[in-house]
Amino acid sequence: MSRRAGFTLIELLVAITIMGVMAVICWRGLGYVADRRAAVEADSLELSRMMRTFAQIERDVDERIPDLASPARATTPGLPLALDVLPAAEGAELEVLRALAAPSGQSTILPVHYACTSEGLVRRTPGGSVVLLPGVARLKIRIHSGGFWVEPGPAQPVRPFVRATALEIALEDQNGARYVKVIAL
């Protein structure tokens, strides 16, 4: 009896089954990697927006009008005259007075407001509004003055007695995530 070289039907079916199982495992692995990549890209986009927003707030605060050039007004005690923290429905609102240079060489005062709306964190100027961070539910601001963090507001029992040295800007989203930036004054 001569034996033929080759594979039996059973051997071929086992090999095809093993390759099928391997293909399913690889397909599921690729699907998981694609899902993770999409999540990482979304998180990176959110982090990039957050960093740009905090950089814009910090720039506005850094470029505020000096106290000597600021108009006299009733601001939050302890803050420079060009800054004010106002109570709002969604935490607080930050107002910064900046100088806007005109082509004629004179500068005018440009009020910049940061507040939360139903759309998210909004930066308002007399020229219009821009949604900086969609999804932000609350803006909280604290002032570092005299070695203590103080939340400004009308019912504040302790008023700062020295000039503020820093602002803490906290943004909270609908999921409860909180992002904080401390800006030196």
C-alpha positions as CSV (number, residue, x, y, z in Angstrom):
1,M,0.0,0.0,0.0
2,S,1.4,3.3,-1.0
3,R,0.9,6.4,1.1
4,R,0.1,9.7,-0.6
5,A,1.7,12.9,0.5
6,G,-0.7,15.6,1.6
7,F,-3.2,16.6,4.3
8,T,-6.4,14.9,5.3
9,L,-9.7,16.7,5.4
10,I,-9.6,16.8,9.2
11,E,-6.2,18.4,9.3
12,L,-7.4,21.1,6.8
13,L,-10.5,21.8,8.8
14,V,-8.5,22.1,12.0
15,A,-6.1,24.5,10.4
16,I,-8.9,26.6,8.9
17,T,-10.7,26.7,12.3
18,I,-7.5,27.9,14.1
19,M,-6.9,30.6,11.4
20,G,-10.5,31.7,11.9
21,V,-10.2,32.0,15.6
22,M,-6.9,33.9,15.2
23,A,-8.6,36.3,12.7
24,V,-11.5,37.0,15.1
25,I,-9.0,37.7,18.0
26,C,-7.0,40.0,15.8
27,W,-10.1,41.8,14.5
28,R,-11.3,42.4,18.1
29,G,-7.8,43.7,19.1
30,L,-7.7,46.1,16.2
31,G,-11.2,47.3,17.1
32,Y,-10.1,48.0,20.7
33,V,-7.0,49.8,19.5
34,A,-9.1,52.0,17.2
35,D,-11.6,52.8,20.0
36,R,-8.7,53.7,22.4
37,R,-7.1,55.9,19.7
38,A,-10.4,57.8,19.2
39,A,-10.7,58.3,23.0
40,V,-7.1,59.5,23.3
41,E,-7.6,62.0,20.4
42,A,-10.8,63.3,22.1
43,D,-9.0,63.7,25.4
44,S,-6.1,65.5,23.6
45,L,-8.4,67.9,21.9
46,E,-10.1,68.7,25.3
47,L,-6.8,69.2,27.0
48,S,-5.6,71.5,24.1
49,R,-8.7,73.6,24.4
50,M,-8.3,73.7,28.2
51,M,-4.7,74.9,27.9
52,R,-5.6,77.5,25.3
53,T,-8.4,78.8,27.5
54,F,-6.3,79.1,30.6
55,A,-3.6,80.8,28.5
56,Q,-6.1,83.3,27.2
57,I,-7.4,84.1,30.8
58,E,-3.8,84.4,32.0
59,R,-2.9,86.7,29.1
60,D,-5.9,89.0,29.7
61,V,-5.0,89.2,33.5
62,D,-1.4,89.9,32.7
63,E,-2.3,92.6,30.2
64,R,-4.8,94.4,32.4
65,I,-4.6,98.1,32.9
66,P,-2.3,99.2,35.7
67,D,-4.0,100.6,38.8
68,L,-2.8,104.1,38.0
69,A,-4.6,104.1,34.7
70,S,-7.8,102.3,35.9
71,P,-11.0,104.1,36.5
72,A,-12.2,104.4,40.0
73,R,-14.8,101.7,40.6
74,A,-16.1,99.4,43.4
75,T,-14.2,96.2,42.8
76,T,-13.7,93.1,44.9
77,P,-11.5,94.1,47.9
78,G,-7.9,93.1,47.5
79,L,-8.0,92.9,43.7
80,P,-6.3,95.3,41.4
81,L,-8.7,97.9,40.0
82,A,-8.7,96.4,36.5
83,L,-10.0,93.0,37.9
84,D,-13.4,92.2,39.4
85,V,-15.1,89.0,40.4
86,L,-18.9,89.2,40.1
87,P,-21.4,86.7,41.4
88,A,-23.2,84.8,38.6
89,A,-25.8,82.0,38.3
90,E,-23.1,79.5,37.5
91,G,-20.4,80.4,40.1
92,A,-18.7,83.6,39.2
93,E,-17.9,85.9,36.4
94,L,-14.4,87.5,35.9
95,E,-14.1,91.0,34.5
96,V,-10.7,92.2,33.2
97,L,-10.1,95.8,31.9
98,R,-7.5,95.7,29.1
99,A,-6.1,98.6,27.1
100,L,-6.9,98.4,23.4
101,A,-4.5,100.3,21.3
102,A,-6.1,102.3,18.4
103,P,-4.3,103.1,15.2
104,S,-4.2,106.8,16.2
105,G,-1.9,105.9,19.1
106,Q,-4.5,106.4,21.8
107,S,-5.8,103.5,23.8
108,T,-9.3,102.7,25.0
109,I,-10.5,100.5,27.8
110,L,-11.7,97.1,26.6
111,P,-13.8,95.2,29.2
112,V,-13.3,91.4,28.9
113,H,-15.8,89.1,30.7
114,Y,-15.5,85.4,31.4
115,A,-18.7,83.7,32.3
116,C,-20.5,80.3,32.1
117,T,-23.6,80.0,29.9
118,S,-25.6,77.1,28.7
119,E,-23.1,76.7,25.9
120,G,-20.0,76.6,28.1
121,L,-17.3,79.1,29.1
122,V,-17.7,82.3,27.1
123,R,-15.3,85.2,26.7
124,R,-17.3,88.4,26.0
125,T,-16.0,91.7,24.7
126,P,-17.9,94.7,23.2
127,G,-17.0,93.1,19.8
128,G,-18.8,89.9,20.5
129,S,-18.8,86.6,22.4
130,V,-16.7,83.4,21.8
131,V,-17.4,80.0,23.4
132,L,-13.9,79.0,24.6
133,L,-14.9,75.7,26.2
134,P,-18.1,74.0,25.4
135,G,-19.4,71.8,28.3
136,V,-18.2,73.9,31.2
137,A,-20.9,74.0,33.8
138,R,-19.4,76.2,36.5
139,L,-16.6,78.9,36.9
140,K,-15.3,79.3,40.4
141,I,-12.8,81.9,41.4
142,R,-10.8,82.3,44.6
143,I,-8.4,85.1,45.6
144,H,-5.2,84.5,47.5
145,S,-4.7,87.4,49.8
146,G,-3.0,87.7,53.2
147,G,-2.0,84.0,53.1
148,F,-5.6,82.8,52.7
149,W,-7.7,81.7,49.8
150,V,-11.0,83.7,49.8
151,E,-14.1,83.2,47.7
152,P,-15.4,86.6,46.8
153,G,-19.0,87.4,47.2
154,P,-21.5,89.6,49.0
155,A,-21.9,87.3,52.0
156,Q,-18.1,86.9,52.5
157,P,-17.5,87.2,56.3
158,V,-13.7,87.8,55.9
159,R,-12.5,90.5,53.5
160,P,-8.9,90.5,52.3
161,F,-6.9,93.2,54.1
162,V,-3.9,93.1,51.8
163,R,-3.5,93.1,48.1
164,A,-4.2,89.8,46.3
165,T,-1.2,87.8,45.1
166,A,-3.0,85.2,43.0
167,L,-6.3,84.1,41.4
168,E,-7.4,80.5,41.3
169,I,-9.6,79.8,38.3
170,A,-11.6,76.5,38.5
171,L,-13.7,75.1,35.7
172,E,-16.1,72.3,36.3
173,D,-17.8,70.3,33.5
174,Q,-21.1,68.4,33.7
175,N,-19.4,65.2,34.6
176,G,-17.9,66.7,37.8
177,A,-14.3,67.0,36.4
178,R,-12.5,70.0,37.8
179,Y,-9.6,71.9,36.1
180,V,-7.7,74.5,38.1
181,K,-5.2,77.2,37.2
182,V,-3.5,79.6,39.6
183,I,-2.5,82.9,38.1
184,A,-0.1,85.1,39.9
185,L,-1.0,88.8,40.1
